[in-house]
Amino acid sequence: MITLEVSSTSYADSLLCIKTSLSHMESLLGCYNGYALGEPSARIGWTFFKLAFKSEFEDAISSKFSEMIEKYNRAGKEEKFARFMSDYFNSRGCKVKIKTV
């Protein structure tokens, strides 16, 4: 299970965008209920929350997009996955920053 920390300056908008994007990804891969969201915490104008991918969903994403994920120049699997998800969310209009936990 990979857990990411999501940072946003507009929590409500970002949460809706992330849920919509993940719903689209779940439909594409045929995996449902593949993630869990943590409680938000606000600091200095930013809201932070955890996004945990369940193993089945993570594996489906990694398998379907393996060529794209491998192109990221990151050390480990989790960093590459985080970068891919960050780019995916940004391409869908989500204004968030992502890092591994």
Gaussian input, Z-matrix of N, CA and C with variables (Angstrom, degrees):
# hf/3-21g

backbone

0 1
 N
 C     1     B1
 C     2     B2     1     A1
 N     3     B3     2     A2     1     D1
 C     4     B4     3     A3     2     D2
 C     5     B5     4     A4     3     D3
 N     6     B6     5     A5     4     D4
 C     7     B7     6     A6     5     D5
 C     8     B8     7     A7     6     D6
 N     9     B9     8     A8     7     D7
 C    10    B10     9     A9     8     D8
 C    11    B11    10    A10     9     D9
 N    12    B12    11    A11    10    D10
 C    13    B13    12    A12    11    D11
 C    14    B14    13    A13    12    D12
 N    15    B15    14    A14    13    D13
 C    16    B16    15    A15    14    D14
 C    17    B17    16    A16    15    D15
 N    18    B18    17    A17    16    D16
 C    19    B19    18    A18    17    D17
 C    20    B20    19    A19    18    D18
 N    21    B21    20    A20    19    D19
 C    22    B22    21    A21    20    D20
 C    23    B23    22    A22    21    D21
 N    24    B24    23    A23    22    D22
 C    25    B25    24    A24    23    D23
 C    26    B26    25    A25    24    D24
 N    27    B27    26    A26    25    D25
 C    28    B28    27    A27    26    D26
 C    29    B29    28    A28    27    D27
 N    30    B30    29    A29    28    D28
 C    31    B31    30    A30    29    D29
 C    32    B32    31    A31    30    D30
 N    33    B33    32    A32    31    D31
 C    34    B34    33    A33    32    D32
 C    35    B35    34    A34    33    D33
 N    36    B36    35    A35    34    D34
 C    37    B37    36    A36    35    D35
 C    38    B38    37    A37    36    D36
 N    39    B39    38    A38    37    D37
 C    40    B40    39    A39    38    D38
 C    41    B41    40    A40    39    D39
 N    42    B42    41    A41    40    D40
 C    43    B43    42    A42    41    D41
 C    44    B44    43    A43    42    D42
 N    45    B45    44    A44    43    D43
 C    46    B46    45    A45    44    D44
 C    47    B47    46    A46    45    D45
 N    48    B48    47    A47    46    D46
 C    49    B49    48    A48    47    D47
 C    50    B50    49    A49    48    D48
 N    51    B51    50    A50    49    D49
 C    52    B52    51    A51    50    D50
 C    53    B53    52    A52    51    D51
 N    54    B54    53    A53    52    D52
 C    55    B55    54    A54    53    D53
 C    56    B56    55    A55    54    D54
 N    57    B57    56    A56    55    D55
 C    58    B58    57    A57    56    D56
 C    59    B59    58    A58    57    D57
 N    60    B60    59    A59    58    D58
 C    61    B61    60    A60    59    D59
 C    62    B62    61    A61    60    D60
 N    63    B63    62    A62    61    D61
 C    64    B64    63    A63    62    D62
 C    65    B65    64    A64    63    D63
 N    66    B66    65    A65    64    D64
 C    67    B67    66    A66    65    D65
 C    68    B68    67    A67    66    D66
 N    69    B69    68    A68    67    D67
 C    70    B70    69    A69    68    D68
 C    71    B71    70    A70    69    D69
 N    72    B72    71    A71    70    D70
 C    73    B73    72    A72    71    D71
 C    74    B74    73    A73    72    D72
 N    75    B75    74    A74    73    D73
 C    76    B76    75    A75    74    D74
 C    77    B77    76    A76    75    D75
 N    78    B78    77    A77    76    D76
 C    79    B79    78    A78    77    D77
 C    80    B80    79    A79    78    D78
 N    81    B81    80    A80    79    D79
 C    82    B82    81    A81    80    D80
 C    83    B83    82    A82    81    D81
 N    84    B84    83    A83    82    D82
 C    85    B85    84    A84    83    D83
 C    86    B86    85    A85    84    D84
 N    87    B87    86    A86    85    D85
 C    88    B88    87    A87    86    D86
 C    89    B89    88    A88    87    D87
 N    90    B90    89    A89    88    D88
 C    91    B91    90    A90    89    D89
 C    92    B92    91    A91    90    D90
 N    93    B93    92    A92    91    D91
 C    94    B94    93    A93    92    D92
 C    95    B95    94    A94    93    D93
 N    96    B96    95    A95    94    D94
 C    97    B97    96    A96    95    D95
 C    98    B98    97    A97    96    D96
 N    99    B99    98    A98    97    D97
 C   100   B100    99    A99    98    D98
 C   101   B101   100   A100    99    D99
 N   102   B102   101   A101   100   D100
 C   103   B103   102   A102   101   D101
 C   104   B104   103   A103   102   D102
 N   105   B105   104   A104   103   D103
 C   106   B106   105   A105   104   D104
 C   107   B107   106   A106   105   D105
 N   108   B108   107   A107   106   D106
 C   109   B109   108   A108   107   D107
 C   110   B110   109   A109   108   D108
 N   111   B111   110   A110   109   D109
 C   112   B112   111   A111   110   D110
 C   113   B113   112   A112   111   D111
 N   114   B114   113   A113   112   D112
 C   115   B115   114   A114   113   D113
 C   116   B116   115   A115   114   D114
 N   117   B117   116   A116   115   D115
 C   118   B118   117   A117   116   D116
 C   119   B119   118   A118   117   D117
 N   120   B120   119   A119   118   D118
 C   121   B121   120   A120   119   D119
 C   122   B122   121   A121   120   D120
 N   123   B123   122   A122   121   D121
 C   124   B124   123   A123   122   D122
 C   125   B125   124   A124   123   D123
 N   126   B126   125   A125   124   D124
 C   127   B127   126   A126   125   D125
 C   128   B128   127   A127   126   D126
 N   129   B129   128   A128   127   D127
 C   130   B130   129   A129   128   D128
 C   131   B131   130   A130   129   D129
 N   132   B132   131   A131   130   D130
 C   133   B133   132   A132   131   D131
 C   134   B134   133   A133   132   D132
 N   135   B135   134   A134   133   D133
 C   136   B136   135   A135   134   D134
 C   137   B137   136   A136   135   D135
 N   138   B138   137   A137   136   D136
 C   139   B139   138   A138   137   D137
 C   140   B140   139   A139   138   D138
 N   141   B141   140   A140   139   D139
 C   142   B142   141   A141   140   D140
 C   143   B143   142   A142   141   D141
 N   144   B144   143   A143   142   D142
 C   145   B145   144   A144   143   D143
 C   146   B146   145   A145   144   D144
 N   147   B147   146   A146   145   D145
 C   148   B148   147   A147   146   D146
 C   149   B149   148   A148   147   D147
 N   150   B150   149   A149   148   D148
 C   151   B151   150   A150   149   D149
 C   152   B152   151   A151   150   D150
 N   153   B153   152   A152   151   D151
 C   154   B154   153   A153   152   D152
 C   155   B155   154   A154   153   D153
 N   156   B156   155   A155   154   D154
 C   157   B157   156   A156   155   D155
 C   158   B158   157   A157   156   D156
 N   159   B159   158   A158   157   D157
 C   160   B160   159   A159   158   D158
 C   161   B161   160   A160   159   D159
 N   162   B162   161   A161   160   D160
 C   163   B163   162   A162   161   D161
 C   164   B164   163   A163   162   D162
 N   165   B165   164   A164   163   D163
 C   166   B166   165   A165   164   D164
 C   167   B167   166   A166   165   D165
 N   168   B168   167   A167   166   D166
 C   169   B169   168   A168   167   D167
 C   170   B170   169   A169   168   D168
 N   171   B171   170   A170   169   D169
 C   172   B172   171   A171   170   D170
 C   173   B173   172   A172   171   D171
 N   174   B174   173   A173   172   D172
 C   175   B175   174   A174   173   D173
 C   176   B176   175   A175   174   D174
 N   177   B177   176   A176   175   D175
 C   178   B178   177   A177   176   D176
 C   179   B179   178   A178   177   D177
 N   180   B180   179   A179   178   D178
 C   181   B181   180   A180   179   D179
 C   182   B182   181   A181   180   D180
 N   183   B183   182   A182   181   D181
 C   184   B184   183   A183   182   D182
 C   185   B185   184   A184   183   D183
 N   186   B186   185   A185   184   D184
 C   187   B187   186   A186   185   D185
 C   188   B188   187   A187   186   D186
 N   189   B189   188   A188   187   D187
 C   190   B190   189   A189   188   D188
 C   191   B191   190   A190   189   D189
 N   192   B192   191   A191   190   D190
 C   193   B193   192   A192   191   D191
 C   194   B194   193   A193   192   D192
 N   195   B195   194   A194   193   D193
 C   196   B196   195   A195   194   D194
 C   197   B197   196   A196   195   D195
 N   198   B198   197   A197   196   D196
 C   199   B199   198   A198   197   D197
 C   200   B200   199   A199   198   D198
 N   201   B201   200   A200   199   D199
 C   202   B202   201   A201   200   D200
 C   203   B203   202   A202   201   D201
 N   204   B204   203   A203   202   D202
 C   205   B205   204   A204   203   D203
 C   206   B206   205   A205   204   D204
 N   207   B207   206   A206   205   D205
 C   208   B208   207   A207   206   D206
 C   209   B209   208   A208   207   D207
 N   210   B210   209   A209   208   D208
 C   211   B211   210   A210   209   D209
 C   212   B212   211   A211   210   D210
 N   213   B213   212   A212   211   D211
 C   214   B214   213   A213   212   D212
 C   215   B215   214   A214   213   D213
 N   216   B216   215   A215   214   D214
 C   217   B217   216   A216   215   D215
 C   218   B218   217   A217   216   D216
 N   219   B219   218   A218   217   D217
 C   220   B220   219   A219   218   D218
 C   221   B221   220   A220   219   D219
 N   222   B222   221   A221   220   D220
 C   223   B223   222   A222   221   D221
 C   224   B224   223   A223   222   D222
 N   225   B225   224   A224   223   D223
 C   226   B226   225   A225   224   D224
 C   227   B227   226   A226   225   D225
 N   228   B228   227   A227   226   D226
 C   229   B229   228   A228   227   D227
 C   230   B230   229   A229   228   D228
 N   231   B231   230   A230   229   D229
 C   232   B232   231   A231   230   D230
 C   233   B233   232   A232   231   D231
 N   234   B234   233   A233   232   D232
 C   235   B235   234   A234   233   D233
 C   236   B236   235   A235   234   D234
 N   237   B237   236   A236   235   D235
 C   238   B238   237   A237   236   D236
 C   239   B239   238   A238   237   D237
 N   240   B240   239   A239   238   D238
 C   241   B241   240   A240   239   D239
 C   242   B242   241   A241   240   D240
 N   243   B243   242   A242   241   D241
 C   244   B244   243   A243   242   D242
 C   245   B245   244   A244   243   D243
 N   246   B246   245   A245   244   D244
 C   247   B247   246   A246   245   D245
 C   248   B248   247   A247   246   D246
 N   249   B249   248   A248   247   D247
 C   250   B250   249   A249   248   D248
 C   251   B251   250   A250   249   D249
 N   252   B252   251   A251   250   D250
 C   253   B253   252   A252   251   D251
 C   254   B254   253   A253   252   D252
 N   255   B255   254   A254   253   D253
 C   256   B256   255   A255   254   D254
 C   257   B257   256   A256   255   D255
 N   258   B258   257   A257   256   D256
 C   259   B259   258   A258   257   D257
 C   260   B260   259   A259   258   D258
 N   261   B261   260   A260   259   D259
 C   262   B262   261   A261   260   D260
 C   263   B263   262   A262   261   D261
 N   264   B264   263   A263   262   D262
 C   265   B265   264   A264   263   D263
 C   266   B266   265   A265   264   D264
 N   267   B267   266   A266   265   D265
 C   268   B268   267   A267   266   D266
 C   269   B269   268   A268   267   D267
 N   270   B270   269   A269   268   D268
 C   271   B271   270   A270   269   D269
 C   272   B272   271   A271   270   D270
 N   273   B273   272   A272   271   D271
 C   274   B274   273   A273   272   D272
 C   275   B275   274   A274   273   D273
 N   276   B276   275   A275   274   D274
 C   277   B277   276   A276   275   D275
 C   278   B278   277   A277   276   D276
 N   279   B279   278   A278   277   D277
 C   280   B280   279   A279   278   D278
 C   281   B281   280   A280   279   D279
 N   282   B282   281   A281   280   D280
 C   283   B283   282   A282   281   D281
 C   284   B284   283   A283   282   D282
 N   285   B285   284   A284   283   D283
 C   286   B286   285   A285   284   D284
 C   287   B287   286   A286   285   D285
 N   288   B288   287   A287   286   D286
 C   289   B289   288   A288   287   D287
 C   290   B290   289   A289   288   D288
 N   291   B291   290   A290   289   D289
 C   292   B292   291   A291   290   D290
 C   293   B293   292   A292   291   D291
 N   294   B294   293   A293   292   D292
 C   295   B295   294   A294   293   D293
 C   296   B296   295   A295   294   D294
 N   297   B297   296   A296   295   D295
 C   298   B298   297   A297   296   D296
 C   299   B299   298   A298   297   D297
 N   300   B300   299   A299   298   D298
 C   301   B301   300   A300   299   D299
 C   302   B302   301   A301   300   D300

   B1=1.4483
   B2=1.5247
   B3=1.3066
   B4=1.4609
   B5=1.5193
   B6=1.3260
   B7=1.4580
   B8=1.5188
   B9=1.3233
   B10=1.4572
   B11=1.5171
   B12=1.3331
   B13=1.4579
   B14=1.5214
   B15=1.3160
   B16=1.4563
   B17=1.5186
   B18=1.3431
   B19=1.4602
   B20=1.5203
   B21=1.3286
   B22=1.4591
   B23=1.5259
   B24=1.3231
   B25=1.4649
   B26=1.5238
   B27=1.3247
   B28=1.4622
   B29=1.5259
   B30=1.3210
   B31=1.4630
   B32=1.5292
   B33=1.3193
   B34=1.4714
   B35=1.5283
   B36=1.3294
   B37=1.4648
   B38=1.5251
   B39=1.3232
   B40=1.4659
   B41=1.5204
   B42=1.3205
   B43=1.4593
   B44=1.5279
   B45=1.3195
   B46=1.4658
   B47=1.5267
   B48=1.3164
   B49=1.4618
   B50=1.5273
   B51=1.3196
   B52=1.4665
   B53=1.5242
   B54=1.3264
   B55=1.4681
   B56=1.5275
   B57=1.3223
   B58=1.4639
   B59=1.5285
   B60=1.3284
   B61=1.4645
   B62=1.5217
   B63=1.3265
   B64=1.4645
   B65=1.5263
   B66=1.3199
   B67=1.4622
   B68=1.5285
   B69=1.3255
   B70=1.4642
   B71=1.5259
   B72=1.3285
   B73=1.4639
   B74=1.5341
   B75=1.3284
   B76=1.4674
   B77=1.5281
   B78=1.3262
   B79=1.4687
   B80=1.5236
   B81=1.3110
   B82=1.4594
   B83=1.5266
   B84=1.3361
   B85=1.4658
   B86=1.5253
   B87=1.3270
   B88=1.4592
   B89=1.5200
   B90=1.3152
   B91=1.4791
   B92=1.5269
   B93=1.3084
   B94=1.4603
   B95=1.5204
   B96=1.3307
   B97=1.4671
   B98=1.5221
   B99=1.3248
   B100=1.4603
   B101=1.5082
   B102=1.3232
   B103=1.4624
   B104=1.5182
   B105=1.3253
   B106=1.4664
   B107=1.5247
   B108=1.3177
   B109=1.4638
   B110=1.5206
   B111=1.3284
   B112=1.4555
   B113=1.5184
   B114=1.3138
   B115=1.4636
   B116=1.5308
   B117=1.3259
   B118=1.4652
   B119=1.5261
   B120=1.3228
   B121=1.4616
   B122=1.5250
   B123=1.3210
   B124=1.4602
   B125=1.5244
   B126=1.3447
   B127=1.4645
   B128=1.5219
   B129=1.3046
   B130=1.4622
   B131=1.5359
   B132=1.3144
   B133=1.4575
   B134=1.5181
   B135=1.3062
   B136=1.4612
   B137=1.5141
   B138=1.3137
   B139=1.4608
   B140=1.5189
   B141=1.3265
   B142=1.4618
   B143=1.5199
   B144=1.3188
   B145=1.4635
   B146=1.5197
   B147=1.3138
   B148=1.4615
   B149=1.5295
   B150=1.3180
   B151=1.4548
   B152=1.5240
   B153=1.3281
   B154=1.4669
   B155=1.5241
   B156=1.3157
   B157=1.4592
   B158=1.5197
   B159=1.3172
   B160=1.4621
   B161=1.5279
   B162=1.3039
   B163=1.4736
   B164=1.5239
   B165=1.3264
   B166=1.4660
   B167=1.5332
   B168=1.3262
   B169=1.4644
   B170=1.5274
   B171=1.3140
   B172=1.4666
   B173=1.5309
   B174=1.3287
   B175=1.4651
   B176=1.5259
   B177=1.3325
   B178=1.4676
   B179=1.5270
   B180=1.3328
   B181=1.4697
   B182=1.5225
   B183=1.3287
   B184=1.4671
   B185=1.5228
   B186=1.3126
   B187=1.4648
   B188=1.5279
   B189=1.3269
   B190=1.4660
   B191=1.5337
   B192=1.3271
   B193=1.4607
   B194=1.5264
   B195=1.3263
   B196=1.4693
   B197=1.5288
   B198=1.3210
   B199=1.4667
   B200=1.5230
   B201=1.3179
   B202=1.4662
   B203=1.5252
   B204=1.3151
   B205=1.4641
   B206=1.5240
   B207=1.3215
   B208=1.4672
   B209=1.5241
   B210=1.3245
   B211=1.4638
   B212=1.5252
   B213=1.3292
   B214=1.4602
   B215=1.5178
   B216=1.3177
   B217=1.4629
   B218=1.5172
   B219=1.2859
   B220=1.4683
   B221=1.5151
   B222=1.2949
   B223=1.4625
   B224=1.5226
   B225=1.3144
   B226=1.4543
   B227=1.5107
   B228=1.3155
   B229=1.4611
   B230=1.5249
   B231=1.3353
   B232=1.4635
   B233=1.5196
   B234=1.3355
   B235=1.4689
   B236=1.5278
   B237=1.3160
   B238=1.4668
   B239=1.5264
   B240=1.3292
   B241=1.4625
   B242=1.5296
   B243=1.3320
   B244=1.4688
   B245=1.5229
   B246=1.3110
   B247=1.4654
   B248=1.5365
   B249=1.3408
   B250=1.4638
   B251=1.5282
   B252=1.3372
   B253=1.4606
   B254=1.5254
   B255=1.3210
   B256=1.4620
   B257=1.5263
   B258=1.3200
   B259=1.4645
   B260=1.5275
   B261=1.3253
   B262=1.4647
   B263=1.5315
   B264=1.3302
   B265=1.4672
   B266=1.5247
   B267=1.3285
   B268=1.4597
   B269=1.5223
   B270=1.3288
   B271=1.4670
   B272=1.5252
   B273=1.3248
   B274=1.4653
   B275=1.5322
   B276=1.3437
   B277=1.4567
   B278=1.5140
   B279=1.3223
   B280=1.4726
   B281=1.5259
   B282=1.3116
   B283=1.4634
   B284=1.5225
   B285=1.3407
   B286=1.4597
   B287=1.5220
   B288=1.3153
   B289=1.4621
   B290=1.5186
   B291=1.3274
   B292=1.4619
   B293=1.5215
   B294=1.3329
   B295=1.4654
   B296=1.5192
   B297=1.3251
   B298=1.4622
   B299=1.5179
   B300=1.3090
   B301=1.4676
   B302=1.5086
   A1=108.46
   A2=115.78
   A3=121.42
   A4=108.23
   A5=115.59
   A6=121.13
   A7=108.41
   A8=115.31
   A9=122.22
   A10=109.53
   A11=116.05
   A12=120.38
   A13=106.96
   A14=115.85
   A15=122.46
   A16=107.83
   A17=116.50
   A18=122.61
   A19=108.46
   A20=115.84
   A21=120.23
   A22=110.35
   A23=115.79
   A24=120.15
   A25=110.92
   A26=116.94
   A27=122.02
   A28=108.08
   A29=116.47
   A30=122.41
   A31=113.15
   A32=117.75
   A33=120.74
   A34=111.42
   A35=116.63
   A36=120.25
   A37=111.36
   A38=115.92
   A39=120.28
   A40=111.58
   A41=116.83
   A42=120.43
   A43=110.69
   A44=116.73
   A45=120.91
   A46=110.63
   A47=116.56
   A48=121.09
   A49=111.01
   A50=117.33
   A51=121.20
   A52=110.63
   A53=116.82
   A54=119.53
   A55=111.23
   A56=117.08
   A57=121.32
   A58=110.68
   A59=116.22
   A60=121.01
   A61=111.66
   A62=116.68
   A63=120.23
   A64=111.46
   A65=117.19
   A66=120.93
   A67=110.10
   A68=115.84
   A69=120.73
   A70=110.25
   A71=116.80
   A72=121.37
   A73=110.61
   A74=116.65
   A75=120.33
   A76=111.01
   A77=116.64
   A78=120.61
   A79=111.02
   A80=116.34
   A81=121.57
   A82=111.58
   A83=116.07
   A84=120.96
   A85=113.93
   A86=117.03
   A87=120.13
   A88=113.39
   A89=116.70
   A90=122.70
   A91=107.19
   A92=116.64
   A93=119.55
   A94=110.22
   A95=115.93
   A96=122.42
   A97=110.26
   A98=115.65
   A99=121.45
   A100=116.05
   A101=117.17
   A102=118.96
   A103=110.09
   A104=114.79
   A105=121.30
   A106=108.25
   A107=115.42
   A108=121.62
   A109=110.10
   A110=115.74
   A111=120.79
   A112=111.25
   A113=115.65
   A114=121.85
   A115=110.23
   A116=117.68
   A117=120.28
   A118=112.05
   A119=114.89
   A120=120.89
   A121=107.26
   A122=116.10
   A123=121.41
   A124=110.45
   A125=114.90
   A126=122.40
   A127=108.90
   A128=115.68
   A129=123.46
   A130=112.73
   A131=117.36
   A132=121.59
   A133=115.37
   A134=117.23
   A135=122.21
   A136=109.70
   A137=116.17
   A138=121.53
   A139=107.48
   A140=115.19
   A141=122.20
   A142=108.99
   A143=116.40
   A144=120.42
   A145=109.22
   A146=114.92
   A147=121.75
   A148=109.86
   A149=114.46
   A150=122.77
   A151=106.70
   A152=116.51
   A153=121.60
   A154=109.63
   A155=115.65
   A156=121.89
   A157=109.23
   A158=116.55
   A159=120.35
   A160=108.43
   A161=116.11
   A162=121.93
   A163=113.51
   A164=117.55
   A165=120.62
   A166=111.24
   A167=116.75
   A168=121.50
   A169=110.38
   A170=116.46
   A171=121.47
   A172=110.64
   A173=117.03
   A174=121.30
   A175=111.52
   A176=117.07
   A177=120.86
   A178=111.02
   A179=117.03
   A180=121.06
   A181=109.64
   A182=116.23
   A183=121.05
   A184=111.91
   A185=116.96
   A186=121.25
   A187=111.37
   A188=116.72
   A189=121.73
   A190=111.97
   A191=116.72
   A192=121.23
   A193=112.09
   A194=117.35
   A195=121.64
   A196=113.12
   A197=117.56
   A198=119.94
   A199=111.23
   A200=117.11
   A201=120.52
   A202=110.88
   A203=116.87
   A204=121.50
   A205=110.67
   A206=117.55
   A207=121.12
   A208=112.78
   A209=118.19
   A210=121.32
   A211=113.41
   A212=117.26
   A213=119.66
   A214=109.59
   A215=115.55
   A216=121.25
   A217=110.29
   A218=115.66
   A219=122.06
   A220=107.88
   A221=115.72
   A222=120.59
   A223=113.13
   A224=117.04
   A225=118.90
   A226=113.99
   A227=114.12
   A228=122.38
   A229=111.27
   A230=117.35
   A231=120.55
   A232=111.82
   A233=117.29
   A234=120.65
   A235=111.25
   A236=116.68
   A237=120.57
   A238=110.46
   A239=115.98
   A240=120.90
   A241=110.10
   A242=117.05
   A243=121.57
   A244=111.01
   A245=117.17
   A246=121.25
   A247=110.55
   A248=115.72
   A249=120.06
   A250=110.51
   A251=117.05
   A252=120.21
   A253=111.00
   A254=117.44
   A255=120.75
   A256=110.32
   A257=116.66
   A258=120.68
   A259=111.42
   A260=116.62
   A261=120.69
   A262=110.34
   A263=116.63
   A264=119.80
   A265=110.99
   A266=117.83
   A267=120.76
   A268=111.51
   A269=117.76
   A270=120.69
   A271=111.59
   A272=116.94
   A273=122.20
   A274=111.36
   A275=117.16
   A276=121.11
   A277=115.45
   A278=117.98
   A279=121.26
   A280=108.61
   A281=116.16
   A282=120.41
   A283=108.87
   A284=114.75
   A285=121.18
   A286=110.14
   A287=114.44
   A288=121.80
   A289=106.37
   A290=115.56
   A291=121.70
   A292=109.42
   A293=115.69
   A294=119.84
   A295=108.55
   A296=115.57
   A297=119.68
   A298=109.42
   A299=114.86
   A300=120.85
   A301=108.63
   D1=128.28
   D2=176.31
   D3=-102.55
   D4=133.50
   D5=176.77
   D6=-116.90
   D7=130.17
   D8=179.11
   D9=-113.72
   D10=151.49
   D11=171.79
   D12=-103.29
   D13=125.92
   D14=-179.36
   D15=-104.53
   D16=133.47
   D17=178.63
   D18=-120.01
   D19=137.07
   D20=-177.79
   D21=-150.64
   D22=149.95
   D23=174.21
   D24=-95.36
   D25=-7.33
   D26=178.77
   D27=-136.70
   D28=83.97
   D29=-171.48
   D30=-56.77
   D31=-50.66
   D32=-175.63
   D33=-60.33
   D34=-46.80
   D35=179.71
   D36=-65.07
   D37=-43.71
   D38=-178.54
   D39=-66.41
   D40=-40.03
   D41=179.85
   D42=-62.23
   D43=-45.25
   D44=178.02
   D45=-61.53
   D46=-44.28
   D47=-179.49
   D48=-63.60
   D49=-43.60
   D50=179.79
   D51=-64.90
   D52=-45.02
   D53=179.47
   D54=-61.80
   D55=-41.96
   D56=178.38
   D57=-63.91
   D58=-44.46
   D59=179.98
   D60=-63.95
   D61=-42.69
   D62=179.66
   D63=-69.77
   D64=-34.06
   D65=176.09
   D66=-62.98
   D67=-42.15
   D68=177.00
   D69=-62.10
   D70=-44.26
   D71=179.65
   D72=-63.90
   D73=-42.11
   D74=178.63
   D75=-61.29
   D76=-43.20
   D77=178.79
   D78=-62.86
   D79=-42.77
   D80=179.64
   D81=-60.70
   D82=-39.23
   D83=-175.02
   D84=-96.05
   D85=-9.14
   D86=-178.32
   D87=71.36
   D88=26.78
   D89=177.28
   D90=-115.33
   D91=132.99
   D92=-178.82
   D93=-127.29
   D94=152.89
   D95=-175.37
   D96=55.05
   D97=44.83
   D98=-173.65
   D99=-92.93
   D100=4.76
   D101=-178.68
   D102=-148.46
   D103=164.85
   D104=176.32
   D105=-135.61
   D106=140.65
   D107=178.67
   D108=-105.15
   D109=138.34
   D110=177.62
   D111=-90.06
   D112=172.18
   D113=178.30
   D114=-69.94
   D115=139.94
   D116=179.46
   D117=-78.23
   D118=151.89
   D119=171.50
   D120=-136.47
   D121=136.92
   D122=-176.11
   D123=-105.74
   D124=137.84
   D125=176.52
   D126=-151.36
   D127=130.05
   D128=171.76
   D129=48.76
   D130=45.29
   D131=177.13
   D132=81.96
   D133=0.14
   D134=178.68
   D135=-115.01
   D136=151.12
   D137=173.03
   D138=-117.12
   D139=133.44
   D140=-178.22
   D141=-118.05
   D142=139.96
   D143=173.60
   D144=-153.74
   D145=157.81
   D146=-178.23
   D147=-92.00
   D148=144.66
   D149=175.36
   D150=-128.54
   D151=108.92
   D152=-177.60
   D153=-104.98
   D154=127.45
   D155=177.88
   D156=-94.49
   D157=127.34
   D158=175.47
   D159=-70.78
   D160=151.99
   D161=-172.56
   D162=-54.09
   D163=-43.98
   D164=-177.94
   D165=-62.27
   D166=-43.67
   D167=-179.70
   D168=-68.47
   D169=-44.62
   D170=177.73
   D171=-58.37
   D172=-46.40
   D173=179.80
   D174=-63.40
   D175=-39.82
   D176=179.43
   D177=-64.70
   D178=-42.47
   D179=177.78
   D180=-64.28
   D181=-48.43
   D182=-178.29
   D183=-60.83
   D184=-36.06
   D185=179.88
   D186=-73.42
   D187=-48.46
   D188=-177.11
   D189=-64.21
   D190=-38.40
   D191=-174.76
   D192=-112.99
   D193=29.08
   D194=-174.42
   D195=-57.67
   D196=-41.71
   D197=-179.25
   D198=-64.79
   D199=-40.67
   D200=179.22
   D201=-67.82
   D202=-43.16
   D203=-177.80
   D204=-65.11
   D205=-39.58
   D206=-178.49
   D207=-65.54
   D208=-21.76
   D209=-178.55
   D210=-73.37
   D211=-15.29
   D212=179.40
   D213=-74.86
   D214=132.82
   D215=-179.26
   D216=-86.80
   D217=70.07
   D218=178.88
   D219=-121.78
   D220=157.31
   D221=-176.02
   D222=-67.67
   D223=-51.69
   D224=-171.55
   D225=-118.17
   D226=171.40
   D227=-179.41
   D228=-58.82
   D229=-43.98
   D230=-177.78
   D231=-64.40
   D232=-40.84
   D233=179.10
   D234=-64.87
   D235=-41.73
   D236=178.30
   D237=-64.28
   D238=-42.95
   D239=179.13
   D240=-62.42
   D241=-43.73
   D242=179.61
   D243=-61.83
   D244=-42.71
   D245=-179.93
   D246=-65.21
   D247=-41.87
   D248=177.74
   D249=-61.12
   D250=-47.00
   D251=-179.10
   D252=-65.54
   D253=-36.60
   D254=176.66
   D255=-60.55
   D256=-47.55
   D257=178.56
   D258=-65.02
   D259=-38.04
   D260=178.29
   D261=-61.96
   D262=-49.27
   D263=-179.85
   D264=-62.43
   D265=-43.22
   D266=179.86
   D267=-64.08
   D268=-36.62
   D269=178.85
   D270=-67.99
   D271=-22.69
   D272=178.85
   D273=-94.83
   D274=8.42
   D275=175.48
   D276=90.28
   D277=7.90
   D278=178.74
   D279=-83.60
   D280=122.23
   D281=-179.16
   D282=-95.00
   D283=81.49
   D284=-176.51
   D285=-135.29
   D286=161.13
   D287=171.43
   D288=-115.58
   D289=143.06
   D290=-175.18
   D291=-125.96
   D292=139.56
   D293=170.08
   D294=-146.32
   D295=157.75
   D296=178.67
   D297=-78.19
   D298=154.09
   D299=179.35
   D300=-106.72

